[in-house]
Amino acid sequence: MGQVESKALKAMIQALGRKDGKIRLIYTGGVWLYGATGNSIANETTQFQPMPALAWMVETSEKLLHTQAFATAVIHPAMVYHQVGGAFSRFIDCAKQHKQIEIWKDGATRWPLIHRNDLAMAYRLLLEQPKLTGHFNASAQIGVRVDTIAKTIAQKYRSPNGFKVIPAATVRQKYRFWADGPMLDQQMASPRLQTLCDWKPAITDFATCL
């Protein structure tokens, strides 16, 4: 992924880049770039601790922020969900079939959350304010326990089987490095987006839109 993106961005800079940086570019990073935060809450000044497989995204974002070709903002979405899927797809599919929802590693793992509509608004606000550059987090809920999410979804679809916890080693054996992201215990806030863009998420409780 990193090699493909690097070639694509190089071509974009050559074709579209301007020395005055007036072309707006919004690059998407992600909450997983912060690594496990535990009881700390990541903001835009928090040092990145990316999964090794995604380290290239940090390098790419820094290159874009320092190039004169674009006016760049880097947005880091929390776990993105919507009424029928996104980060909740696996949970919802199991609940609909009345199967046990699989929680990976630990039910106490926390996910920062954002509804896709609120994320879309964040992109729009940044697009409309091209002078705003740097990193911007997008998180409507700082951190919600995964077992709370699973219980809520099971109740919504009247699934009697609830959830079960799968050991980390078992999950990694099946999904390899892609398993590491959802198993990160994370909390993330969005002070820059809220202060500089007056971003106010409409959905601050995921349960209200399931």
Contacts in CASP RR format, 6 or more apart in sequence:
PFRMAT RR
TARGET T0000
AUTHOR 0000-0000-0000
METHOD contacts of the structure
MODEL  1
MGQVESKALKAMIQALGRKDGKIRLIYTGGVWLYGATGNSIANETTQFQP
MPALAWMVETSEKLLHTQAFATAVIHPAMVYHQVGGAFSRFIDCAKQHKQ
IEIWKDGATRWPLIHRNDLAMAYRLLLEQPKLTGHFNASAQIGVRVDTIA
KTIAQKYRSPNGFKVIPAATVRQKYRFWADGPMLDQQMASPRLQTLCDWK
PAITDFATCL
1 56 0 8 1.000
2 56 0 8 1.000
2 57 0 8 1.000
2 60 0 8 1.000
5 56 0 8 1.000
5 60 0 8 1.000
6 56 0 8 1.000
6 60 0 8 1.000
9 60 0 8 1.000
9 63 0 8 1.000
9 64 0 8 1.000
13 67 0 8 1.000
13 69 0 8 1.000
13 70 0 8 1.000
16 23 0 8 1.000
16 69 0 8 1.000
16 70 0 8 1.000
17 23 0 8 1.000
17 69 0 8 1.000
17 70 0 8 1.000
18 69 0 8 1.000
19 68 0 8 1.000
19 69 0 8 1.000
20 68 0 8 1.000
21 68 0 8 1.000
21 69 0 8 1.000
21 70 0 8 1.000
21 71 0 8 1.000
22 71 0 8 1.000
22 130 0 8 1.000
23 69 0 8 1.000
23 70 0 8 1.000
23 71 0 8 1.000
24 70 0 8 1.000
24 71 0 8 1.000
24 73 0 8 1.000
24 127 0 8 1.000
24 130 0 8 1.000
25 64 0 8 1.000
25 70 0 8 1.000
25 71 0 8 1.000
25 72 0 8 1.000
25 73 0 8 1.000
26 72 0 8 1.000
26 73 0 8 1.000
26 74 0 8 1.000
26 75 0 8 1.000
26 123 0 8 1.000
26 126 0 8 1.000
26 127 0 8 1.000
27 60 0 8 1.000
27 61 0 8 1.000
27 64 0 8 1.000
27 72 0 8 1.000
27 73 0 8 1.000
27 74 0 8 1.000
27 75 0 8 1.000
28 74 0 8 1.000
28 75 0 8 1.000
28 76 0 8 1.000
28 77 0 8 1.000
29 57 0 8 1.000
29 61 0 8 1.000
29 74 0 8 1.000
29 75 0 8 1.000
29 76 0 8 1.000
29 77 0 8 1.000
30 57 0 8 1.000
30 75 0 8 1.000
30 76 0 8 1.000
30 77 0 8 1.000
31 42 0 8 1.000
31 76 0 8 1.000
31 77 0 8 1.000
31 78 0 8 1.000
31 79 0 8 1.000
31 112 0 8 1.000
31 137 0 8 1.000
31 139 0 8 1.000
31 186 0 8 1.000
31 188 0 8 1.000
32 50 0 8 1.000
32 51 0 8 1.000
32 54 0 8 1.000
32 180 0 8 1.000
32 181 0 8 1.000
32 184 0 8 1.000
32 186 0 8 1.000
33 48 0 8 1.000
33 49 0 8 1.000
33 50 0 8 1.000
33 54 0 8 1.000
33 57 0 8 1.000
33 58 0 8 1.000
33 76 0 8 1.000
34 42 0 8 1.000
34 46 0 8 1.000
34 48 0 8 1.000
34 49 0 8 1.000
34 50 0 8 1.000
34 76 0 8 1.000
34 186 0 8 1.000
34 188 0 8 1.000
35 48 0 8 1.000
35 49 0 8 1.000
35 50 0 8 1.000
35 51 0 8 1.000
35 184 0 8 1.000
35 186 0 8 1.000
36 49 0 8 1.000
36 184 0 8 1.000
36 185 0 8 1.000
36 186 0 8 1.000
37 46 0 8 1.000
37 185 0 8 1.000
37 186 0 8 1.000
37 187 0 8 1.000
37 188 0 8 1.000
38 110 0 8 1.000
38 185 0 8 1.000
38 186 0 8 1.000
38 187 0 8 1.000
39 187 0 8 1.000
40 46 0 8 1.000
40 187 0 8 1.000
41 142 0 8 1.000
41 187 0 8 1.000
41 188 0 8 1.000
41 189 0 8 1.000
42 137 0 8 1.000
42 186 0 8 1.000
42 187 0 8 1.000
42 188 0 8 1.000
42 189 0 8 1.000
43 137 0 8 1.000
43 188 0 8 1.000
43 189 0 8 1.000
43 190 0 8 1.000
43 191 0 8 1.000
43 192 0 8 1.000
44 134 0 8 1.000
44 135 0 8 1.000
44 136 0 8 1.000
44 137 0 8 1.000
44 191 0 8 1.000
44 192 0 8 1.000
48 58 0 8 1.000
50 57 0 8 1.000
50 58 0 8 1.000
51 177 0 8 1.000
51 180 0 8 1.000
51 181 0 8 1.000
52 177 0 8 1.000
53 177 0 8 1.000
53 180 0 8 1.000
61 72 0 8 1.000
61 74 0 8 1.000
61 135 0 8 1.000
64 70 0 8 1.000
64 72 0 8 1.000
64 74 0 8 1.000
65 72 0 8 1.000
65 74 0 8 1.000
65 133 0 8 1.000
65 134 0 8 1.000
71 130 0 8 1.000
71 131 0 8 1.000
71 133 0 8 1.000
72 133 0 8 1.000
72 134 0 8 1.000
73 126 0 8 1.000
73 132 0 8 1.000
73 133 0 8 1.000
73 134 0 8 1.000
73 135 0 8 1.000
73 136 0 8 1.000
74 134 0 8 1.000
74 135 0 8 1.000
74 136 0 8 1.000
75 122 0 8 1.000
75 123 0 8 1.000
75 126 0 8 1.000
75 136 0 8 1.000
75 137 0 8 1.000
75 138 0 8 1.000
75 193 0 8 1.000
76 135 0 8 1.000
76 136 0 8 1.000
76 137 0 8 1.000
76 138 0 8 1.000
76 188 0 8 1.000
77 114 0 8 1.000
77 119 0 8 1.000
77 122 0 8 1.000
77 138 0 8 1.000
77 139 0 8 1.000
78 111 0 8 1.000
78 112 0 8 1.000
78 113 0 8 1.000
78 114 0 8 1.000
78 137 0 8 1.000
78 138 0 8 1.000
78 139 0 8 1.000
78 140 0 8 1.000
78 141 0 8 1.000
78 188 0 8 1.000
79 87 0 8 1.000
79 111 0 8 1.000
79 112 0 8 1.000
79 113 0 8 1.000
79 114 0 8 1.000
80 86 0 8 1.000
80 87 0 8 1.000
80 114 0 8 1.000
80 115 0 8 1.000
80 116 0 8 1.000
80 119 0 8 1.000
81 87 0 8 1.000
81 88 0 8 1.000
81 113 0 8 1.000
81 114 0 8 1.000
81 115 0 8 1.000
81 116 0 8 1.000
81 206 0 8 1.000
82 115 0 8 1.000
82 116 0 8 1.000
82 117 0 8 1.000
82 209 0 8 1.000
83 209 0 8 1.000
83 210 0 8 1.000
84 92 0 8 1.000
85 92 0 8 1.000
86 116 0 8 1.000
87 111 0 8 1.000
87 113 0 8 1.000
87 182 0 8 1.000
88 149 0 8 1.000
88 153 0 8 1.000
88 206 0 8 1.000
88 210 0 8 1.000
90 101 0 8 1.000
90 102 0 8 1.000
91 101 0 8 1.000
91 149 0 8 1.000
91 150 0 8 1.000
91 153 0 8 1.000
92 153 0 8 1.000
92 157 0 8 1.000
94 100 0 8 1.000
94 101 0 8 1.000
94 102 0 8 1.000
94 159 0 8 1.000
95 101 0 8 1.000
95 153 0 8 1.000
95 154 0 8 1.000
95 156 0 8 1.000
95 157 0 8 1.000
95 159 0 8 1.000
95 162 0 8 1.000
96 157 0 8 1.000
96 159 0 8 1.000
98 157 0 8 1.000
98 159 0 8 1.000
98 160 0 8 1.000
98 161 0 8 1.000
99 159 0 8 1.000
99 161 0 8 1.000
100 161 0 8 1.000
100 162 0 8 1.000
100 163 0 8 1.000
100 164 0 8 1.000
101 150 0 8 1.000
101 153 0 8 1.000
101 154 0 8 1.000
101 159 0 8 1.000
101 161 0 8 1.000
101 162 0 8 1.000
101 163 0 8 1.000
101 164 0 8 1.000
102 163 0 8 1.000
102 164 0 8 1.000
102 166 0 8 1.000
103 109 0 8 1.000
103 146 0 8 1.000
103 147 0 8 1.000
103 150 0 8 1.000
103 163 0 8 1.000
103 164 0 8 1.000
103 165 0 8 1.000
103 166 0 8 1.000
104 165 0 8 1.000
104 166 0 8 1.000
104 168 0 8 1.000
104 171 0 8 1.000
104 179 0 8 1.000
104 182 0 8 1.000
104 183 0 8 1.000
105 165 0 8 1.000
105 166 0 8 1.000
105 167 0 8 1.000
105 168 0 8 1.000
105 171 0 8 1.000
105 183 0 8 1.000
106 146 0 8 1.000
106 165 0 8 1.000
106 183 0 8 1.000
106 185 0 8 1.000
107 145 0 8 1.000
107 146 0 8 1.000
107 147 0 8 1.000
107 150 0 8 1.000
107 165 0 8 1.000
108 145 0 8 1.000
108 146 0 8 1.000
108 147 0 8 1.000
108 185 0 8 1.000
109 145 0 8 1.000
109 146 0 8 1.000
109 182 0 8 1.000
109 183 0 8 1.000
109 184 0 8 1.000
109 185 0 8 1.000
110 143 0 8 1.000
110 144 0 8 1.000
110 145 0 8 1.000
110 146 0 8 1.000
110 185 0 8 1.000
110 186 0 8 1.000
110 187 0 8 1.000
111 143 0 8 1.000
111 144 0 8 1.000
111 146 0 8 1.000
111 149 0 8 1.000
111 182 0 8 1.000
111 186 0 8 1.000
112 139 0 8 1.000
112 141 0 8 1.000
112 142 0 8 1.000
112 143 0 8 1.000
112 144 0 8 1.000
112 186 0 8 1.000
112 187 0 8 1.000
112 188 0 8 1.000
113 139 0 8 1.000
113 140 0 8 1.000
113 141 0 8 1.000
113 143 0 8 1.000
113 144 0 8 1.000
113 206 0 8 1.000
114 138 0 8 1.000
114 139 0 8 1.000
114 140 0 8 1.000
114 141 0 8 1.000
114 201 0 8 1.000
115 140 0 8 1.000
115 201 0 8 1.000
115 202 0 8 1.000
115 203 0 8 1.000
115 206 0 8 1.000
115 209 0 8 1.000
117 202 0 8 1.000
117 203 0 8 1.000
118 138 0 8 1.000
118 140 0 8 1.000
118 201 0 8 1.000
118 202 0 8 1.000
118 203 0 8 1.000
119 138 0 8 1.000
121 199 0 8 1.000
121 201 0 8 1.000
121 202 0 8 1.000
122 136 0 8 1.000
122 138 0 8 1.000
122 193 0 8 1.000
122 197 0 8 1.000
122 199 0 8 1.000
125 193 0 8 1.000
125 197 0 8 1.000
125 198 0 8 1.000
125 199 0 8 1.000
126 132 0 8 1.000
126 136 0 8 1.000
126 193 0 8 1.000
126 197 0 8 1.000
129 196 0 8 1.000
129 197 0 8 1.000
132 196 0 8 1.000
132 197 0 8 1.000
135 192 0 8 1.000
136 190 0 8 1.000
136 192 0 8 1.000
136 193 0 8 1.000
136 196 0 8 1.000
136 197 0 8 1.000
137 188 0 8 1.000
137 189 0 8 1.000
137 190 0 8 1.000
137 191 0 8 1.000
137 192 0 8 1.000
137 193 0 8 1.000
138 190 0 8 1.000
138 193 0 8 1.000
138 199 0 8 1.000
139 188 0 8 1.000
139 189 0 8 1.000
139 190 0 8 1.000
140 190 0 8 1.000
140 201 0 8 1.000
140 203 0 8 1.000
140 204 0 8 1.000
141 204 0 8 1.000
141 205 0 8 1.000
141 206 0 8 1.000
142 187 0 8 1.000
142 188 0 8 1.000
142 189 0 8 1.000
143 186 0 8 1.000
143 187 0 8 1.000
143 188 0 8 1.000
144 206 0 8 1.000
147 163 0 8 1.000
149 206 0 8 1.000
150 162 0 8 1.000
150 163 0 8 1.000
151 162 0 8 1.000
151 163 0 8 1.000
152 206 0 8 1.000
152 207 0 8 1.000
152 210 0 8 1.000
153 159 0 8 1.000
153 210 0 8 1.000
154 161 0 8 1.000
154 162 0 8 1.000
154 163 0 8 1.000
156 210 0 8 1.000
168 179 0 8 1.000
168 183 0 8 1.000
171 179 0 8 1.000
171 183 0 8 1.000
172 179 0 8 1.000
172 180 0 8 1.000
190 199 0 8 1.000
193 199 0 8 1.000
194 200 0 8 1.000
203 209 0 8 1.000
END
